[in-house]
Amino acid sequence: MFQLHEQLRRDTLPICRMKLCLVQLMNDSQYPWLVLVPAAENLTEICDLSEKQRKLLINEIAQAERVLKHVFQPHKMNAAALGNVVPQLHVHVIARFKEDPAWPGPIWGKVEPKPYDPGDLRGIITKLQNAFIARL
Amino acid sequence: MFQLHEQLRRDTLPICRMKLCLVQLMNDSQYPWLVLVPAAENLTEICDLSEKQRKLLINEIAQAERVLKHVFQPHKMNAAALGNVVPQLHVHVIARFKEDPAWPGPIWGKVEPKPYDPGDLRGIITKLQNAFIARL
């Protein structure tokens, strides 16, 4: 049975469930950062997905990009499936700004995460959920 | 008309053309590293692609992963569309090893690229081309 990897459960907050993926918000206030996790067992690489799952994944990545663009108006989107530390297949979809602490480099390993202020979190999660519901 | 971005032309070597993407080899001998570039104009983000192009892209990413797995037997694959420096949409597909200089971090900005020995390059390119032709 599919279970979200322990580290992803610890580092992220649930936003919604799409047809294939769980959508989680990375708890790092420095970048609007979603993590898409195909909710199926034993997936590590994109090439482990069936053709049908691959089509869903790329459409859900595009949807997550549209949501982040709509809510945050970033300068650039980044999308990446790395998984060298957490092997469960997951795709980072990140809104990047020229003023963010890692620009123009990739975000991983650049600066320590800064969790959201708990008072801001409810509003951000609701905005993201509403944008997913709106099917931009 | 589509033209490969100047920096990608400088840093990579042509392997083949798939239905949507040019497949280029990054000239860095430290990682088996392909760059897939959708051969269409004015694309920056995955969400700029049509649904048909997205389906092709994810299938071609999976194909590039299978080729790199077959030729190099890596420990993990990484796939990423970043584009903070080169805005032309391109997807890195990289074979990662526990012994590579950036493991387990992402490869970008970790160590300076080490171009291939020109004497090795022909053999590597041919192996990759043959693996793409074999449609693994």
Chai-1 contact restraints between the chains, C-beta under 6 A:
chainA,res_idxA,chainB,res_idxB,connection_type,confidence,min_distance_angstrom,max_distance_angstrom,comment,restraint_id
A,E45,B,E65,contact,1.0,0.0,6.0,A-B,restraint_1
A,E45,B,M77,contact,1.0,0.0,6.0,A-B,restraint_2
A,I46,B,I61,contact,1.0,0.0,6.0,A-B,restraint_3
A,I46,B,A62,contact,1.0,0.0,6.0,A-B,restraint_4
A,I46,B,E65,contact,1.0,0.0,6.0,A-B,restraint_5
A,I46,B,A79,contact,1.0,0.0,6.0,A-B,restraint_6
A,C47,B,A62,contact,1.0,0.0,6.0,A-B,restraint_7
A,C47,B,E65,contact,1.0,0.0,6.0,A-B,restraint_8
A,C47,B,R66,contact,1.0,0.0,6.0,A-B,restraint_9
A,R54,B,I58,contact,1.0,0.0,6.0,A-B,restraint_10
A,K55,B,K55,contact,1.0,0.0,6.0,A-B,restraint_11
A,I58,B,R54,contact,1.0,0.0,6.0,A-B,restraint_12
A,I58,B,I58,contact,1.0,0.0,6.0,A-B,restraint_13
A,I61,B,I46,contact,1.0,0.0,6.0,A-B,restraint_14
A,A62,B,I46,contact,1.0,0.0,6.0,A-B,restraint_15
A,A62,B,C47,contact,1.0,0.0,6.0,A-B,restraint_16
A,E65,B,E45,contact,1.0,0.0,6.0,A-B,restraint_17
A,E65,B,I46,contact,1.0,0.0,6.0,A-B,restraint_18
A,E65,B,C47,contact,1.0,0.0,6.0,A-B,restraint_19
A,R66,B,C47,contact,1.0,0.0,6.0,A-B,restraint_20
A,K76,B,N84,contact,1.0,0.0,6.0,A-B,restraint_21
A,M77,B,E45,contact,1.0,0.0,6.0,A-B,restraint_22
A,N78,B,L82,contact,1.0,0.0,6.0,A-B,restraint_23
A,A79,B,I46,contact,1.0,0.0,6.0,A-B,restraint_24
A,A79,B,A81,contact,1.0,0.0,6.0,A-B,restraint_25
A,A80,B,A80,contact,1.0,0.0,6.0,A-B,restraint_26
A,A81,B,A79,contact,1.0,0.0,6.0,A-B,restraint_27
A,L82,B,N78,contact,1.0,0.0,6.0,A-B,restraint_28
A,L82,B,P106,contact,1.0,0.0,6.0,A-B,restraint_29
A,N84,B,K76,contact,1.0,0.0,6.0,A-B,restraint_30
A,N84,B,P104,contact,1.0,0.0,6.0,A-B,restraint_31
A,V85,B,P104,contact,1.0,0.0,6.0,A-B,restraint_32
A,P104,B,N84,contact,1.0,0.0,6.0,A-B,restraint_33
A,P104,B,V85,contact,1.0,0.0,6.0,A-B,restraint_34
A,G105,B,G109,contact,1.0,0.0,6.0,A-B,restraint_35
A,P106,B,L82,contact,1.0,0.0,6.0,A-B,restraint_36
A,P106,B,P106,contact,1.0,0.0,6.0,A-B,restraint_37
A,P106,B,W108,contact,1.0,0.0,6.0,A-B,restraint_38
A,W108,B,P106,contact,1.0,0.0,6.0,A-B,restraint_39
A,G109,B,G105,contact,1.0,0.0,6.0,A-B,restraint_40
